[in-house]
Amino acid sequence: MAKRTSRRKKKELRIIEIAVLAAIGLLALLITCFPKLGLPSWSDLFRQTGANQTVDAAKFPFSVHYLDVGQADCELIVCGDECILIDAGDVDAYSTINAYLQAQEIDTIDYFILTHAHADHIGSADEVIRNYTVKNVIMPKYSEENTPTSKVYEDVLYALQDSSAKVIAAKPGNAYTLGGCSFCVYAPNDDYTEMNNSSVVIRAQYGSTSFLFQGDAEKKSESDILEKGFDVRANVLKLGHHGSKTSSTEAYLRAVDPELAIISCGENNSYNLPSDSTLERLDKLGIDYRRTDRNGTIVVTSDGNSVSVQTEK
């Protein structure tokens, strides 16, 4: 009788185990193949579990985190005990950014770079400014004619008024240092009427490795950067304008000559970004790339001599 009861229990446990595995498999299938059902994305699940959110600072004192904030932009540069935050996603991105910064044990932002005034880049900047100690903010200086009038931009200005942050107008050629790294501003080089071209472009250097961040800079800004003679060579390039065909010309990609390109874009975005033509150019030039819509948050680490990449998925 005891043996029969034991076998029955084992059979019941096996049935439960199979049912659980089947449910997990079905859930994984739904998340992967049917993103519009409203289920949490893989990125959401990874963020909740804290996966891929920490870096061995002793081994890699310099790291760049390309956050998955949907069809928007946000990058975090960590150098020793200091950091740079570039952009802050759209208006609904603060909870994601805040959770990520907390996972990195960051409460002070040494430089907050707001590349330009579009909502998908500064949407949550006001909340970051109000909730974190922000020492310096670098942003474009707009002419009276081209000054943005959106509520999102006004919210950022009001937050800055209430903060102790030092506001610095982005000026090409200006260089800054923190910890063991440095960065230089390359753009904007004119008072562009097209706001994307007003994007602050910076190149960060750690040891012999370098990283280029384009904001939404398009062909005109890229051309002006090259004409100014800036050294754009970089190990890693964050593509301009979410991989749009309006950015990342072949001439610019050849000048940068990156080993890795990062594309910040949202799953099934209505703009169909990145564009096929941009991906074709990357393939033509043999440039490896990762994209946040498929890979989630992307972390690139440097030991000063080489870079390595890890992704959420």
BANU-575080 format. One line per 8 residues: their letters; for each residue x, y, z of C-alpha. Coordinates in steps of 0.1 Angstrom, whole numbers, plus 5000, padded with zeros to 4 digits. Layout:
! residues N
a	X Y Z | ...
END
This chain:
! residues 313
makrtsrr	5000 5000 5000 | 5028 5024 5009 | 5047 5017 4977 | 5015 5023 4957 | 5009 5057 4975 | 5045 5067 4968 | 5042 5059 4931 | 5009 5079 4930
kkkelrii	5025 5109 4946 | 5055 5107 4922 | 5031 5105 4892 | 5011 5135 4905 | 5043 5156 4910 | 5054 5146 4875 | 5021 5158 4861 | 5024 5191 4880
eiavlaai	5060 5195 4867 | 5049 5189 4831 | 5020 5214 4835 | 5043 5241 4850 | 5069 5236 4822 | 5041 5238 4796 | 5027 5270 4811 | 5062 5285 4811
gllallit	5067 5275 4775 | 5034 5290 4765 | 5041 5322 4783 | 5075 5325 4766 | 5059 5319 4732 | 5033 5346 4738 | 5059 5371 4750 | 5081 5365 4721
cfpklglp	5056 5361 4692 | 5027 5383 4704 | 5042 5415 4719 | 5009 5434 4715 | 4990 5413 4740 | 5001 5436 4768 | 5022 5410 4786 | 5055 5421 4802
swsdlfrq	5083 5422 4776 | 5116 5403 4781 | 5132 5436 4790 | 5106 5442 4817 | 5112 5407 4832 | 5150 5411 4831 | 5147 5445 4849 | 5124 5430 4876
tganqtvd	5149 5402 4883 | 5179 5426 4882 | 5196 5405 4855 | 5225 5422 4836 | 5222 5453 4858 | 5256 5451 4876 | 5291 5453 4863 | 5323 5441 4880
aakfpfsv	5338 5475 4887 | 5371 5461 4898 | 5375 5443 4864 | 5357 5470 4843 | 5360 5504 4859 | 5344 5519 4828 | 5310 5508 4813 | 5283 5522 4791
hyldvgqa	5247 5512 4795 | 5224 5517 4766 | 5190 5515 4784 | 5160 5499 4768 | 5135 5527 4771 | 5114 5519 4740 | 5113 5543 4711 | 5135 5568 4729
dcelivcg	5171 5573 4741 | 5190 5570 4774 | 5226 5561 4780 | 5245 5558 4812 | 5283 5561 4814 | 5299 5548 4846 | 5336 5557 4853 | 5348 5547 4887
decilida	5325 5564 4913 | 5313 5590 4888 | 5288 5589 4860 | 5273 5607 4829 | 5236 5603 4820 | 5228 5610 4783 | 5191 5618 4777 | 5162 5604 4797
gdvdayst	5137 5586 4775 | 5102 5597 4769 | 5077 5610 4795 | 5069 5575 4808 | 5105 5563 4812 | 5113 5576 4847 | 5104 5544 4865 | 5127 5524 4843
inaylqaq	5156 5549 4845 | 5152 5552 4883 | 5152 5515 4888 | 5183 5511 4867 | 5202 5539 4885 | 5192 5524 4919 | 5205 5490 4908 | 5238 5507 4900
eidtidyf	5237 5524 4934 | 5238 5558 4917 | 5224 5588 4935 | 5245 5616 4920 | 5249 5624 4883 | 5280 5643 4875 | 5271 5653 4840 | 5235 5651 4826
ilthahad	5236 5656 4788 | 5203 5665 4772 | 5211 5661 4735 | 5181 5680 4722 | 5145 5690 4731 | 5125 5662 4716 | 5103 5644 4741 | 5118 5610 4734
higsadev	5151 5623 4747 | 5142 5646 4775 | 5107 5633 4784 | 5117 5622 4820 | 5146 5646 4824 | 5126 5669 4848 | 5119 5639 4871 | 5156 5629 4871
irnytvkn	5167 5665 4880 | 5141 5667 4908 | 5150 5633 4923 | 5188 5631 4919 | 5217 5653 4927 | 5227 5666 4893 | 5259 5686 4893 | 5261 5697 4856
vimpkyse	5237 5698 4827 | 5250 5701 4792 | 5224 5710 4765 | 5221 5730 4733 | 5218 5768 4734 | 5189 5776 4711 | 5185 5810 4695 | 5153 5829 4702
entptskv	5140 5819 4668 | 5146 5782 4674 | 5138 5779 4711 | 5114 5750 4717 | 5080 5758 4731 | 5069 5723 4741 | 5056 5716 4776 | 5082 5689 4780
yedvlyal	5110 5714 4774 | 5094 5739 4797 | 5092 5713 4825 | 5129 5707 4821 | 5136 5744 4824 | 5114 5747 4855 | 5132 5717 4871 | 5166 5733 4864
qdssakvi	5155 5766 4880 | 5147 5747 4912 | 5179 5727 4912 | 5215 5735 4920 | 5228 5721 4887 | 5252 5741 4866 | 5238 5745 4831 | 5264 5745 4804
aakpgnay	5258 5754 4768 | 5271 5727 4745 | 5301 5741 4726 | 5321 5720 4701 | 5356 5715 4712 | 5349 5717 4750 | 5365 5688 4769 | 5356 5675 4803
tlggcsfc	5372 5649 4826 | 5358 5628 4854 | 5374 5598 4871 | 5397 5581 4847 | 5378 5591 4816 | 5372 5622 4795 | 5347 5634 4769 | 5346 5661 4742
vyapnddy	5317 5679 4726 | 5316 5676 4688 | 5282 5692 4680 | 5260 5711 4674 | 5281 5733 4651 | 5254 5757 4640 | 5220 5771 4650 | 5201 5745 4630
temnnssv	5164 5749 4623 | 5161 5711 4623 | 5161 5702 4659 | 5176 5667 4653 | 5207 5684 4640 | 5209 5705 4671 | 5218 5673 4690 | 5247 5674 4713
viraqygs	5273 5648 4700 | 5300 5637 4724 | 5330 5613 4722 | 5340 5596 4754 | 5375 5582 4759 | 5387 5556 4784 | 5423 5544 4779 | 5426 5536 4742
tsflfqgd	5389 5529 4738 | 5363 5554 4727 | 5326 5558 4724 | 5306 5581 4702 | 5271 5593 4710 | 5250 5609 4683 | 5217 5619 4698 | 5194 5623 4668
aekksesd	5221 5641 4647 | 5214 5637 4610 | 5234 5640 4578 | 5240 5677 4580 | 5254 5676 4615 | 5275 5645 4606 | 5290 5664 4576 | 5297 5695 4597
ilekgfdv	5315 5673 4624 | 5337 5658 4597 | 5344 5693 4581 | 5355 5706 4615 | 5381 5679 4616 | 5371 5662 4649 | 5385 5627 4655 | 5354 5606 4653
ranvlklg	5371 5572 4654 | 5354 5551 4680 | 5351 5515 4691 | 5314 5519 4697 | 5290 5542 4679 | 5255 5549 4692 | 5237 5555 4658 | 5219 5588 4653
hhgsktss	5181 5591 4652 | 5174 5555 4662 | 5189 5541 4630 | 5170 5563 4607 | 5180 5567 4570 | 5184 5604 4577 | 5216 5596 4597 | 5246 5573 4596
teaylrav	5259 5581 4561 | 5284 5558 4546 | 5311 5586 4547 | 5305 5591 4584 | 5305 5554 4592 | 5337 5550 4574 | 5353 5578 4593 | 5341 5565 4627
dpelaiis	5350 5529 4617 | 5334 5513 4648 | 5336 5477 4657 | 5301 5479 4672 | 5271 5500 4666 | 5242 5505 4690 | 5207 5512 4679 | 5182 5525 4704
cgennsyn	5146 5518 4692 | 5113 5504 4704 | 5097 5471 4696 | 5073 5473 4667 | 5077 5511 4665 | 5055 5529 4642 | 5085 5545 4624 | 5098 5511 4612
lpsdstle	5132 5519 4627 | 5160 5511 4622 | 5157 5516 4584 | 5167 5488 4561 | 5191 5511 4543 | 5209 5519 4575 | 5212 5482 4583 | 5224 5475 4548
rldklgid	5252 5501 4552 | 5263 5485 4585 | 5264 5451 4568 | 5282 5464 4538 | 5309 5479 4560 | 5311 5448 4583 | 5300 5467 4614 | 5285 5445 4641
yrrtdrng	5254 5459 4658 | 5230 5455 4687 | 5195 5470 4690 | 5175 5476 4722 | 5142 5464 4706 | 5157 5429 4702 | 5185 5428 4727 | 5171 5449 4756
tivvtsdg	5194 5470 4776 | 5230 5467 4762 | 5261 5471 4784 | 5295 5477 4769 | 5325 5474 4792 | 5361 5485 4788 | 5393 5477 4805 | 5410 5506 4787
nsvsvqte	5423 5484 4759 | 5393 5466 4745 | 5356 5465 4748 | 5331 5437 4754 | 5293 5436 4752 | 5265 5419 4771 | 5228 5421 4765 | 5196 5413 4783
k	5185 5390 4756
END
